[in-house]
Amino acid sequence: MEPPRPETQTGDPGAQVMARPRLRARIANRRAANWTYETAPWSAPKAGRDTVDKLRSWGYRLGADHTAEELTRRLVTAAVEDGGSRISVHLADQDDQALILVLSHQSGQAPIDDALLTQIAALGVVSCGADTNQDGRRRWALLKM
């Protein structure tokens, strides 16, 4: 359901239109971890290793062919390319699936890169996506463990 839209008259300079707030990412009732990195070339490899290390500490046996590290690297590389001074990586698991969410914290309205989502989907994720708002760009992927 959506709240009713305010009624305004076109051309009325005093008319106020309410904007719906962006839904916040909320991770509850499951294991979760997060890291903050500066936007630097070393951030993507470090984030990939941190993600794999945390998943292993949670008991997942990740073989050499598992894509969690490569997936994290690609998401972080894209966030670093947005500019800004920092990025954050958020990891959560539930029912043998892991969510990797990367926030760029860079203001602006850059277009979503469909090629990146296609590359991520090719890594065998359950689902993936991206959105942009004033507070930055959010990219995520859900993968089967």
DSSP file (Angstrom, degrees, kcal/mol; ACC not computed):
  #  RESIDUE AA STRUCTURE BP1 BP2  ACC     N-H-->O    O-->H-N    N-H-->O    O-->H-N    TCO  KAPPA ALPHA  PHI   PSI    X-CA   Y-CA   Z-CA
    1    1 A M              0   0    0      0, 0.0     0, 0.0     0, 0.0     0, 0.0   0.000 360.0 360.0 360.0 151.4    0.0    0.0    0.0
    2    2 A E        -     0   0    0      3,-0.0     3,-0.1     0, 0.0     0, 0.0  -0.978 360.0-110.1-126.7 138.8    1.0    3.5   -0.7
    3    3 A P        -     0   0    0      0, 0.0     0, 0.0     0, 0.0     0, 0.0  -0.297  49.9 -86.7 -64.2 154.1   -0.2    6.6    1.3
    4    4 A P        -     0   0    0      0, 0.0     3,-0.1     0, 0.0     0, 0.0  -0.322  45.9-113.8 -61.6 143.4   -2.4    8.9   -0.7
    5    5 A R        -     0   0    0      1,-0.1     2,-0.1    -3,-0.1    12,-0.0  -0.526  34.7-103.3 -76.9 143.8   -0.6   11.5   -2.7
    6    6 A P        -     0   0    0      0, 0.0     2,-0.6     0, 0.0    -1,-0.1  -0.380  32.2-121.8 -67.0 145.2   -1.1   15.1   -1.7
    7    7 A E        +     0   0    0     -2,-0.1     2,-0.3    -3,-0.1     0, 0.0  -0.790  41.4 165.9 -91.2 121.3   -3.4   17.1   -3.8
    8    8 A T        -     0   0    0     -2,-0.6     2,-0.4     7,-0.1     9,-0.0  -0.942  35.0-120.1-131.7 155.6   -1.7   20.2   -5.3
    9    9 A Q    >   -     0   0    0     -2,-0.3     3,-1.8     1,-0.0     6,-0.2  -0.805  37.1-107.8 -95.0 136.4   -2.7   22.5   -8.1
   10   10 A T  T 3  S+     0   0    0     -2,-0.4    -1,-0.0     1,-0.3     0, 0.0  -0.369 103.5  20.2 -62.0 135.3   -0.4   22.7  -11.0
   11   11 A G  T 3  S+     0   0    0      1,-0.2    -1,-0.3    -2,-0.1     3,-0.1   0.407  83.1 135.7  87.7  -2.9    1.6   26.0  -11.1
   12   12 A D    X   -     0   0    0     -3,-1.8     3,-1.6     1,-0.2    -1,-0.2  -0.703  39.6-163.3 -81.3 107.2    1.0   26.7   -7.4
   13   13 A P  T 3  S+     0   0    0      0, 0.0    -1,-0.2     0, 0.0    -2,-0.0   0.732  87.5  53.4 -66.1 -20.4    4.5   27.9   -6.2
   14   14 A G  T 3  S+     0   0    0     -3,-0.1     2,-0.1     2,-0.1    -2,-0.1   0.492  81.9 117.2 -90.6  -3.4    3.6   27.4   -2.6
   15   15 A A    <   -     0   0    0     -3,-1.6     2,-0.4    -6,-0.2    -7,-0.1  -0.420  52.4-152.2 -69.7 137.5    2.4   23.8   -3.1
   16   16 A Q        -     0   0    0     -2,-0.1     2,-0.5     2,-0.0    -2,-0.1  -0.922   4.8-160.8-110.8 133.9    4.4   21.2   -1.2
   17   17 A V        -     0   0    0     -2,-0.4     2,-0.3   -12,-0.0   -12,-0.0  -0.967  19.1-131.7-113.9 127.0    4.8   17.6   -2.4
   18   18 A M        -     0   0    0     -2,-0.5     2,-0.4     1,-0.0    -2,-0.0  -0.589  15.9-147.2 -79.1 134.9    5.8   15.1    0.2
   19   19 A A        -     0   0    0     -2,-0.3    -1,-0.0     0, 0.0    -2,-0.0  -0.856  16.7-123.0-101.0 136.6    8.6   12.8   -0.9
   20   20 A R        -     0   0    0     -2,-0.4     3,-0.1     1,-0.1     2,-0.0  -0.601  33.4-114.3 -75.0 135.2    8.6    9.2    0.4
   21   21 A P        -     0   0    0      0, 0.0     2,-0.1     0, 0.0    -1,-0.1  -0.358  33.9 -98.3 -69.1 150.2   11.8    8.4    2.3
   22   22 A R        -     0   0    0      1,-0.1     2,-0.3    -2,-0.0   111,-0.0  -0.446  41.4-109.4 -65.4 136.7   14.2    5.9    0.9
   23   23 A L        -     0   0    0     -2,-0.1     2,-0.2    -3,-0.1    -1,-0.1  -0.534  36.3-132.0 -67.7 131.9   13.8    2.5    2.5
   24   24 A R        -     0   0    0     -2,-0.3     2,-0.4     1,-0.1    -1,-0.1  -0.596  18.0-108.6 -87.6 146.2   16.8    1.8    4.6
   25   25 A A        -     0   0    0     -2,-0.2     2,-0.4     2,-0.0    -1,-0.1  -0.602  41.8-173.8 -70.5 128.0   18.7   -1.4    4.5
   26   26 A R        -     0   0    0     -2,-0.4     2,-0.6     2,-0.0    -3,-0.0  -0.985  13.5-170.4-132.3 124.0   18.0   -3.3    7.7
   27   27 A I        +     0   0    0     -2,-0.4     2,-0.3     3,-0.0     3,-0.1  -0.961  22.1 159.4-114.2 118.2   19.6   -6.5    8.7
   28   28 A A        +     0   0    0     -2,-0.6     3,-0.1     1,-0.1    -2,-0.0  -0.975  50.6  16.5-140.5 152.5   18.0   -8.2   11.7
   29   29 A N  S    S+     0   0    0     -2,-0.3     2,-0.3     1,-0.2    -1,-0.1   0.810 105.9  77.7  59.0  36.0   17.9  -11.6   13.3
   30   30 A R  S    S-     0   0    0     -3,-0.1    -1,-0.2    64,-0.1     2,-0.1  -0.973  91.3 -77.9-159.0 166.3   20.8  -13.0   11.4
   31   31 A R        +     0   0    0     62,-0.5    62,-1.5    -2,-0.3     2,-0.3  -0.460  55.4 172.0 -69.2 142.8   24.6  -12.9   11.5
   32   32 A A  E     -A   92   0A   0     60,-0.2     2,-0.3    -2,-0.1    60,-0.2  -0.992  17.2-178.7-151.5 154.8   26.0   -9.8   10.0
   33   33 A A  E     -A   91   0A   0     58,-2.5    58,-3.2    -2,-0.3     2,-0.3  -0.976   5.8-170.9-147.7 155.7   29.3   -8.0    9.5
   34   34 A N  E     -A   90   0A   0     -2,-0.3     2,-0.3    56,-0.2    56,-0.2  -0.995   3.2-169.1-151.0 153.9   30.4   -4.7    8.0
   35   35 A W  E     -A   89   0A   0     54,-2.3    54,-2.7    -2,-0.3     2,-0.4  -0.972  13.0-144.4-138.8 150.1   33.5   -2.8    7.0
   36   36 A T  E     -A   88   0A   0     -2,-0.3     2,-0.3    52,-0.2    52,-0.2  -0.969  21.9-178.9-116.5 135.6   34.4    0.7    5.9
   37   37 A Y  E     -A   87   0A   0     50,-2.6    50,-2.6    -2,-0.4     2,-0.2  -0.929  28.0-116.2-129.4 152.5   37.2    1.3    3.4
   38   38 A E  E     -A   86   0A   0     -2,-0.3     2,-1.6    48,-0.2    48,-0.3  -0.501  45.3 -96.2 -78.0 160.2   38.6    4.4    1.8
   39   39 A T  S    S+     0   0    0     46,-0.9    -1,-0.1    -2,-0.2    47,-0.1  -0.624  78.2 129.6 -82.0  90.9   38.2    4.7   -1.9
   40   40 A A  S >  S-     0   0    0     -2,-1.6     3,-1.7     1,-0.0     4,-0.5  -0.932  72.7-105.8-140.2 159.3   41.6    3.3   -2.9
   41   41 A P  T 3  S+     0   0    0      0, 0.0     3,-0.4     0, 0.0    -1,-0.0   0.795 118.0  56.6 -59.3 -28.7   42.8    0.6   -5.4
   42   42 A W  T 3> S+     0   0    0      1,-0.2     4,-1.9     2,-0.1     5,-0.2   0.609  86.7  82.2 -78.8 -10.4   43.6   -1.8   -2.5
   43   43 A S  H <> S+     0   0    0     -3,-1.7     4,-2.8     1,-0.2     5,-0.2   0.892  86.4  52.7 -64.1 -42.1   40.0   -1.6   -1.2
   44   44 A A  H  > S+     0   0    0     -4,-0.5     4,-2.3    -3,-0.4    -1,-0.2   0.950 112.2  42.3 -64.4 -50.6   38.5   -4.2   -3.6
   45   45 A P  H  > S+     0   0    0      0, 0.0     4,-2.2     0, 0.0    -1,-0.2   0.909 116.6  49.6 -62.3 -38.8   41.0   -7.0   -2.9
   46   46 A K  H  X S+     0   0    0     -4,-1.9     4,-2.7     2,-0.2    -2,-0.2   0.923 111.2  48.5 -64.6 -44.4   40.9   -6.3    0.9
   47   47 A A  H  X S+     0   0    0     -4,-2.8     4,-2.4     2,-0.2    -1,-0.2   0.894 110.0  52.7 -63.2 -40.2   37.1   -6.4    0.9
   48   48 A G  H  X S+     0   0    0     -4,-2.3     4,-2.1    -5,-0.2    -1,-0.2   0.926 112.3  44.5 -60.9 -45.1   37.0   -9.6   -1.1
   49   49 A R  H  X S+     0   0    0     -4,-2.2     4,-2.8     2,-0.2    -2,-0.2   0.911 112.6  51.4 -66.1 -42.4   39.4  -11.3    1.4
   50   50 A D  H  X S+     0   0    0     -4,-2.7     4,-2.3     2,-0.2    -2,-0.2   0.902 110.3  49.8 -61.8 -40.8   37.5   -9.9    4.4
   51   51 A T  H  X S+     0   0    0     -4,-2.4     4,-2.5     2,-0.2    -2,-0.2   0.943 113.2  44.8 -63.1 -48.7   34.2  -11.2    3.1
   52   52 A V  H  X S+     0   0    0     -4,-2.1     4,-2.4     1,-0.2    -2,-0.2   0.909 112.5  52.2 -64.1 -42.3   35.6  -14.7    2.4
   53   53 A D  H  X S+     0   0    0     -4,-2.8     4,-2.1     1,-0.2    -1,-0.2   0.914 111.3  47.0 -60.1 -42.9   37.3  -14.8    5.8
   54   54 A K  H  X S+     0   0    0     -4,-2.3     4,-1.3     2,-0.2    -2,-0.2   0.919 111.0  50.8 -66.9 -42.9   34.0  -13.9    7.6
   55   55 A L  H  <>S+     0   0    0     -4,-2.5     5,-2.1     1,-0.2     3,-0.2   0.897 111.4  48.9 -61.4 -39.4   32.0  -16.4    5.6
   56   56 A R  H ><5S+     0   0    0     -4,-2.4     3,-1.8     1,-0.2    -1,-0.2   0.890 106.7  55.6 -65.9 -39.0   34.5  -19.1    6.6
   57   57 A S  H 3<5S+     0   0    0     -4,-2.1    -1,-0.2     1,-0.3    -2,-0.2   0.775 103.4  56.6 -65.4 -23.8   34.4  -18.0   10.2
   58   58 A W  T 3<5S-     0   0    0     -4,-1.3    -1,-0.3    -3,-0.2    -2,-0.2   0.439 129.1 -98.5 -84.6  -0.8   30.6  -18.6   10.0
   59   59 A G  T < 5S+     0   0    0     -3,-1.8     2,-0.3     1,-0.3    -3,-0.2   0.481  75.0 141.7 101.3   3.1   31.3  -22.2    8.9
   60   60 A Y      < -     0   0    0     -5,-2.1     2,-0.9     1,-0.0    -1,-0.3  -0.632  45.1-141.9 -79.1 134.0   30.9  -22.0    5.2
   61   61 A R        -     0   0    0     -2,-0.3     2,-0.7    84,-0.2    -5,-0.1  -0.839  21.1-168.1 -96.9 102.5   33.4  -24.1    3.2
   62   62 A L        -     0   0    0     -2,-0.9     2,-0.0   -10,-0.1    83,-0.0  -0.824   4.0-156.6 -98.3 117.0   34.3  -22.0    0.2
   63   63 A G    >   -     0   0    0     -2,-0.7     3,-1.6     1,-0.1    -1,-0.0  -0.227  37.0 -93.2 -81.0 177.4   36.2  -23.8   -2.5
   64   64 A A  T 3  S+     0   0    0      1,-0.3    -1,-0.1     3,-0.0    -2,-0.0   0.755 124.8  55.7 -63.2 -24.6   38.5  -22.2   -5.1
   65   65 A D  T 3  S+     0   0    0      2,-0.0    -1,-0.3     0, 0.0     2,-0.1   0.477  79.3 113.8 -89.9  -1.7   35.5  -22.0   -7.5
   66   66 A H    <   -     0   0    0     -3,-1.6     3,-0.3     1,-0.1     4,-0.3  -0.467  57.9-149.4 -72.7 143.7   33.3  -20.1   -5.1
   67   67 A T     >  +     0   0    0     56,-0.2     4,-2.9     1,-0.2     5,-0.3   0.328  66.4 104.4 -98.7   6.7   32.5  -16.5   -6.4
   68   68 A A  H  > S+     0   0    0      1,-0.2     4,-2.2     2,-0.2    -1,-0.2   0.902  85.4  44.5 -57.8 -43.6   32.1  -14.6   -3.1
   69   69 A E  H  > S+     0   0    0     -3,-0.3     4,-2.4     2,-0.2    -1,-0.2   0.942 116.2  45.0 -68.3 -46.7   35.5  -12.9   -3.3
   70   70 A E  H  > S+     0   0    0     -4,-0.3     4,-2.3     1,-0.2    -2,-0.2   0.897 113.0  52.2 -63.6 -40.0   35.2  -12.0   -7.0
   71   71 A L  H  X S+     0   0    0     -4,-2.9     4,-2.2     2,-0.2    -1,-0.2   0.929 110.7  47.0 -61.4 -46.7   31.7  -10.8   -6.5
   72   72 A T  H  X S+     0   0    0     -4,-2.2     4,-2.6    -5,-0.3     5,-0.3   0.914 110.2  53.7 -62.7 -42.8   32.7   -8.5   -3.6
   73   73 A R  H  X S+     0   0    0     -4,-2.4     4,-2.8     1,-0.2    -1,-0.2   0.918 109.7  47.4 -58.9 -44.0   35.7   -7.2   -5.6
   74   74 A R  H  X S+     0   0    0     -4,-2.3     4,-2.0     2,-0.2    -1,-0.2   0.915 112.6  48.1 -66.4 -41.8   33.5   -6.2   -8.5
   75   75 A L  H  X S+     0   0    0     -4,-2.2     4,-1.8     2,-0.2    -1,-0.2   0.917 115.4  45.0 -63.7 -42.4   30.9   -4.5   -6.3
   76   76 A V  H  X S+     0   0    0     -4,-2.6     4,-2.8     2,-0.2     5,-0.2   0.902 109.5  54.9 -69.9 -40.8   33.6   -2.6   -4.4
   77   77 A T  H  X S+     0   0    0     -4,-2.8     4,-1.9    -5,-0.3    -1,-0.2   0.918 109.0  48.7 -58.0 -43.2   35.5   -1.6   -7.6
   78   78 A A  H  X S+     0   0    0     -4,-2.0     4,-0.6     1,-0.2    -1,-0.2   0.896 111.7  49.2 -63.9 -39.7   32.2   -0.1   -9.0
   79   79 A A  H >< S+     0   0    0     -4,-1.8     3,-0.9     1,-0.2     4,-0.4   0.890 108.6  52.8 -67.4 -38.9   31.7    1.8   -5.7
   80   80 A V  H >< S+     0   0    0     -4,-2.8     3,-1.6     1,-0.2    -1,-0.2   0.887 103.6  58.1 -62.0 -38.6   35.3    3.1   -5.7
   81   81 A E  H 3< S+     0   0    0     -4,-1.9    -1,-0.2     1,-0.3    -2,-0.2   0.689  91.7  70.5 -66.8 -18.1   34.7    4.4   -9.2
   82   82 A D  T << S-     0   0    0     -3,-0.9    -1,-0.3    -4,-0.6     2,-0.2   0.708 101.8-136.9 -68.2 -18.8   31.8    6.5   -7.9
   83   83 A G    <   +     0   0    0     -3,-1.6    -1,-0.3    -4,-0.4     3,-0.1  -0.614  52.4 120.2  92.0-158.4   34.3    8.7   -6.2
   84   84 A G  S    S-     0   0    0     -2,-0.2   -45,-0.1     1,-0.1    22,-0.1  -0.244  73.8 -86.7  85.3 179.7   33.8    9.9   -2.7
   85   85 A S  S    S+     0   0    0     20,-0.2   -46,-0.9     1,-0.2     2,-0.3   0.619  97.2  17.2-105.0 -15.6   36.0    9.3    0.3
   86   86 A R  E     -A   38   0A   0     18,-0.4     2,-0.3   -48,-0.3   -48,-0.2  -0.986  50.9-162.3-152.5 161.5   34.7    6.0    1.6
   87   87 A I  E     -A   37   0A   0    -50,-2.6   -50,-2.6    -2,-0.3     2,-0.4  -0.932  14.3-146.2-134.9 161.6   32.7    2.9    0.9
   88   88 A S  E     -AB  36 103A   0     15,-2.1    15,-2.6    -2,-0.3     2,-0.4  -0.991   1.5-154.4-132.9 145.1   31.1    0.4    3.2
   89   89 A V  E     -AB  35 102A   0    -54,-2.7   -54,-2.3    -2,-0.4     2,-0.4  -0.960  10.1-167.5-117.0 131.9   30.5   -3.4    2.7
   90   90 A H  E     -AB  34 101A   0     11,-3.1    11,-2.9    -2,-0.4     2,-0.4  -0.975   3.7-172.3-123.4 133.5   27.8   -5.2    4.6
   91   91 A L  E     +AB  33 100A   0    -58,-3.2   -58,-2.5    -2,-0.4     2,-0.3  -0.981  10.0 163.1-128.9 135.9   27.5   -8.9    4.8
   92   92 A A  E     -AB  32  99A   0      7,-1.8     7,-3.2    -2,-0.4     2,-0.3  -0.984  15.6-156.5-146.6 154.8   24.7  -11.0    6.2
   93   93 A D  E     + B   0  98A   0    -62,-1.5   -62,-0.5    -2,-0.3     2,-0.3  -0.968  16.6 159.6-135.0 154.0   23.6  -14.7    5.9
   94   94 A Q  E >   + B   0  97A   0      3,-2.3     3,-1.0    -2,-0.3   -64,-0.1  -0.865  68.9   1.0-167.9 135.3   20.4  -16.6    6.3
   95   95 A D  T 3  S-     0   0    0     -2,-0.3    50,-0.1     1,-0.3     3,-0.1   0.885 129.0 -53.1  51.6  48.1   19.3  -20.0    5.1
   96   96 A D  T 3  S+     0   0    0      1,-0.2    49,-2.9    48,-0.1     2,-0.3   0.796 117.0 109.1  57.8  32.1   22.5  -20.8    3.3
   97   97 A Q  E <   -BC  94 144A   0     -3,-1.0    -3,-2.3    47,-0.2     2,-0.4  -0.979  54.2-151.5-131.2 148.3   22.5  -17.6    1.4
   98   98 A A  E     -BC  93 143A   0     45,-2.6    45,-2.7    -2,-0.3     2,-0.5  -0.968   3.0-150.6-123.0 137.7   24.7  -14.6    1.8
   99   99 A L  E     -BC  92 142A   0     -7,-3.2    -7,-1.8    -2,-0.4     2,-0.5  -0.923   9.0-168.8-105.2 125.8   23.8  -11.0    1.1
  100  100 A I  E     -BC  91 141A   0     41,-2.7    41,-2.1    -2,-0.5     2,-0.4  -0.975   9.8-179.7-114.6 120.0   26.7   -8.7    0.0
  101  101 A L  E     -BC  90 140A   0    -11,-2.9   -11,-3.1    -2,-0.5     2,-0.5  -0.980   7.3-167.9-124.5 129.5   25.7   -5.0    0.0
  102  102 A V  E     -BC  89 139A   0     37,-3.3    37,-2.6    -2,-0.4     2,-0.4  -0.975   2.4-163.6-122.5 127.9   28.1   -2.2   -1.0
  103  103 A L  E     -BC  88 138A   0    -15,-2.6   -15,-2.1    -2,-0.5    35,-0.2  -0.924   9.4-163.7-110.8 132.5   27.4    1.5   -0.4
  104  104 A S        -     0   0    0     33,-2.6   -18,-0.4    -2,-0.4    -1,-0.1   0.723  16.3-152.8 -86.5 -21.7   29.4    4.2   -2.2
  105  105 A H        +     0   0    0     32,-0.3     2,-0.5     1,-0.2   -20,-0.2   0.736  49.8 135.1  54.7  24.4   28.3    7.1    0.1
  106  106 A Q        -     0   0    0     31,-0.1    -1,-0.2   -22,-0.1    -2,-0.1  -0.914  53.7-131.1-106.6 122.7   28.9    9.4   -2.9
  107  107 A S        +     0   0    0     -2,-0.5     2,-0.2    28,-0.2    28,-0.1  -0.323  60.5  74.6 -67.5 152.8   26.2   12.0   -3.6
  108  108 A G  S    S-     0   0    0     26,-0.3    28,-0.3    25,-0.2    25,-0.2  -0.609  77.6 -98.1 130.0 171.8   24.9   12.4   -7.1
  109  109 A Q        +     0   0    0     -2,-0.2    -1,-0.1    23,-0.1     3,-0.1  -0.397  47.2 167.2-123.7  53.8   22.7   10.7   -9.5
  110  110 A A        -     0   0    0      1,-0.1     3,-0.1   -28,-0.1    -2,-0.0  -0.391  44.0 -99.8 -66.5 147.0   25.0    8.6  -11.8
  111  111 A P        -     0   0    0      0, 0.0     2,-0.3     0, 0.0    -1,-0.1  -0.330  38.0-102.5 -69.0 151.2   23.2    6.1  -14.0
  112  112 A I        -     0   0    0     18,-0.1     2,-1.0     1,-0.1     3,-0.1  -0.552  32.4-126.3 -71.8 135.0   23.1    2.5  -12.9
  113  113 A D    >>  -     0   0    0     -2,-0.3     4,-1.4     1,-0.2     3,-0.5  -0.739  23.0-172.8 -88.3 100.6   25.6    0.4  -14.9
  114  114 A D  H 3> S+     0   0    0     -2,-1.0     4,-2.1     1,-0.2    -1,-0.2   0.800  83.0  63.3 -63.8 -29.0   23.6   -2.5  -16.4
  115  115 A A  H 3> S+     0   0    0      1,-0.2     4,-2.3     2,-0.2    -1,-0.2   0.898 101.3  51.3 -63.4 -39.3   26.8   -4.1  -17.6
  116  116 A L  H <> S+     0   0    0     -3,-0.5     4,-2.6     1,-0.2    -1,-0.2   0.931 109.4  49.2 -62.7 -45.1   28.0   -4.5  -14.0
  117  117 A L  H  X S+     0   0    0     -4,-1.4     4,-2.5     1,-0.2    -1,-0.2   0.869 110.2  51.8 -63.6 -35.4   24.7   -6.2  -13.1
  118  118 A T  H  X S+     0   0    0     -4,-2.1     4,-1.7     2,-0.2    -1,-0.2   0.910 110.7  48.0 -65.5 -42.1   25.0   -8.5  -16.1
  119  119 A Q  H  X S+     0   0    0     -4,-2.3     4,-0.5     2,-0.2    -2,-0.2   0.901 112.8  48.5 -64.5 -41.1   28.6   -9.5  -15.0
  120  120 A I  H ><>S+     0   0    0     -4,-2.6     3,-1.3     1,-0.2     5,-0.6   0.917 109.2  52.3 -65.9 -43.3   27.4  -10.1  -11.4
  121  121 A A  H ><5S+     0   0    0     -4,-2.5     3,-1.6     1,-0.3     4,-0.4   0.857 102.9  59.8 -60.4 -34.6   24.5  -12.2  -12.6
  122  122 A A  H 3<5S+     0   0    0     -4,-1.7    -1,-0.3     1,-0.3    -2,-0.2   0.680  90.6  70.6 -68.5 -16.6   26.9  -14.3  -14.7
  123  123 A L  T <<5S-     0   0    0     -3,-1.3    -1,-0.3    -4,-0.5   -56,-0.2   0.414 121.6-101.5 -81.1   3.7   28.8  -15.2  -11.4
  124  124 A G  T < 5 +     0   0    0     -3,-1.6    20,-0.5     1,-0.2    -2,-0.2   0.815  62.5 163.9  87.3  32.6   25.8  -17.3  -10.4
  125  125 A V      < -     0   0    0     -5,-0.6    18,-0.3    -4,-0.4    -1,-0.2  -0.414  44.3-131.6 -79.4 158.7   24.0  -15.1   -7.9
  126  126 A V  S    S-     0   0    0     16,-3.0     2,-0.3     1,-0.3    17,-0.2   0.908  86.0 -23.7 -72.3 -44.1   20.4  -15.7   -6.8
  127  127 A S  E     -D  142   0A   0     15,-1.3    15,-3.1     2,-0.0    -1,-0.3  -0.974  62.9-174.5-160.1 163.3   19.6  -12.1   -7.4
  128  128 A C  E     +D  141   0A   0     -2,-0.3     2,-0.3    13,-0.2    13,-0.2  -0.971   9.4 159.0-155.7 165.4   21.3   -8.7   -7.6
  129  129 A G  E     -D  140   0A   0     11,-2.1    11,-2.5    -2,-0.3     2,-0.3  -0.987  19.5-144.9-174.5 178.5   20.5   -5.0   -8.0
  130  130 A A  E     -D  139   0A   0     -2,-0.3     2,-0.3     9,-0.2     9,-0.2  -0.983  10.7-179.3-156.5 150.0   21.4   -1.4   -7.6
  131  131 A D  E     -D  138   0A   0      7,-2.2     7,-2.8    -2,-0.3     2,-0.4  -0.980  13.9-144.6-149.4 161.0   19.8    1.9   -6.8
  132  132 A T  E     +D  137   0A   0     -2,-0.3     2,-0.3     5,-0.2     5,-0.2  -0.967  22.7 158.4-129.6 141.7   20.9    5.5   -6.4
  133  133 A N  E >   -D  136   0A   0      3,-2.1     3,-2.0    -2,-0.4   -25,-0.2  -0.864  58.4 -80.4-147.3-179.2   19.8    8.2   -4.1
  134  134 A Q  T 3  S+     0   0    0      1,-0.3   -26,-0.3    -2,-0.3     3,-0.1   0.808 126.6  54.9 -59.4 -28.9   21.2   11.5   -2.7
  135  135 A D  T 3  S-     0   0    0      1,-0.3    -1,-0.3   -28,-0.1     2,-0.2   0.378 122.0 -86.0 -89.2   6.7   23.2    9.6   -0.2
  136  136 A G  E <   - D   0 133A   0     -3,-2.0    -3,-2.1   -28,-0.3     2,-0.4  -0.718  53.4 -50.5 125.8-173.2   25.0    7.5   -2.7
  137  137 A R  E     - D   0 132A   0     -2,-0.2   -33,-2.6    -5,-0.2     2,-0.5  -0.841  38.1-157.5-108.1 140.0   24.7    4.3   -4.7
  138  138 A R  E     -CD 103 131A   0     -7,-2.8    -7,-2.2    -2,-0.4     2,-0.4  -0.971  11.0-179.2-118.4 125.8   23.8    0.9   -3.2
  139  139 A R  E     +CD 102 130A   0    -37,-2.6   -37,-3.3    -2,-0.5     2,-0.3  -0.971   9.9 173.0-123.5 141.1   24.8   -2.3   -5.1
  140  140 A W  E     -CD 101 129A   0    -11,-2.5   -11,-2.1    -2,-0.4     2,-0.3  -0.975  17.1-168.8-147.4 158.6   23.9   -5.8   -3.7
  141  141 A A  E     -CD 100 128A   0    -41,-2.1   -41,-2.7    -2,-0.3     2,-0.5  -0.989  11.3-151.3-147.6 143.0   24.0   -9.4   -4.6
  142  142 A L  E     -CD  99 127A   0    -15,-3.1   -16,-3.0    -2,-0.3   -15,-1.3  -0.969  23.3-175.4-114.1 123.6   22.5  -12.5   -3.0
  143  143 A L  E     -C   98   0A   0    -45,-2.7   -45,-2.6    -2,-0.5     2,-0.3  -0.924  27.5-116.0-127.0 149.5   24.4  -15.7   -3.5
  144  144 A K  E      C   97   0A   0    -20,-0.5   -47,-0.2    -2,-0.4   -48,-0.1  -0.616 360.0 360.0 -77.4 132.1   23.8  -19.3   -2.6
  145  145 A M              0   0    0    -49,-2.9   -84,-0.2    -2,-0.3   -48,-0.2   0.410 360.0 360.0 -96.9 360.0   26.4  -20.7   -0.2
